[in-house]
Amino acid sequence: MRVGTFNLHHGAPPERWFDRSGLAESARRLGVELLALQEVDRRVPRSRFSDGAAIVAKATGLHPTFASARRLQVTGQYGIALLTPQPPTAVEVVRLPAFGSEQRLAIIASVELGGRRVSVASAHLHNRRWIAARQLPVVLDRLMARPGPHLLLGDLNAGPDVLGPTVAAAGLSAVEGPPTFPTRGATDHIDWIAVGGLTASAVEVPSIWASDHFPLVATLH
């Protein structure tokens, strides 16, 4: 089963406008069975009042679960999403400690994948690294309280030096892959997939130019 995480940057590549058809085509190219999304707009002017999670869901045939981190302007919402083959169960939206900064979230749910029930967390941590380092254990505590296997995906805004030891202490293994950010000369490992009770292979960073991040995709067994 192929799973992925993708920070959409509201569906706009750097220095370009939102492109609905480009976002849909990019999502189709991923060929995933489960997808975590970050920086998702819903009814925001900059993304032409579109629903980013719905666009990706329609293109992939997956079911979207959206969680709003904050309101934008009068009509809009901005948040994260988890796209799954079937509607997930036991869905929990976790508001992470913000330390006076922008609110960040995690969605934790039970998902049927490859004939198994998997506990999944989709998260977007703060871009201040010291805040992300304090938010990550909160996500892991909530995830690991559920039955395995376990799967963590998201823009975790933490490098290997923080991410690796923290997920290992929780009983997960971080999937190693190429850097995903920024799209122009990617150098940063901040988008992650981590697994427990599953094996990851065929890790990819598809060259998809629909955001300021590249997606991260892995095949799980």
C-alpha angles and dihedrals in degrees: 000000000000118000131177149177125216131179101211098196082216090300097294126119116219113294092001136100128252111284114199097187092043091053092049093048091047090053092050091052092058093069093201132157094205129025135183115206130196134189091029119173125210120187094344121147095229089061094041093256090292127148105238096194091050092050092052092043092053092048094049100034090236130134114250125221109187128193122191118222095183145345121260119207115319104316105019139101130193125197149099137298141202117210116201139174091247131013107286124237133220090029116187126181110207119202104211124218106274103189089214094310135102115317116252129191147202128205113210119188147149112253133185107232126169092343093309133101107238128188106228134190122195112190145172112198128196120281090229099089096214090055093046089052089058095043096051096068089052090057092045093049091054093044097046092049086071127075118275156280092079132201128186121189135168153082096302097172090219129116125227091268091065102025099049100054094039096053091040090056088054092051099259133117121224114230109236117225143142121291117277105194136107106013091220102071100341112222106151128087099205102125110078148182118196127181141195121188089008134087122226126209140156095041112193140183102198116212094242116153102199098108143014087267129061116227121251116221132182137177113232130201 
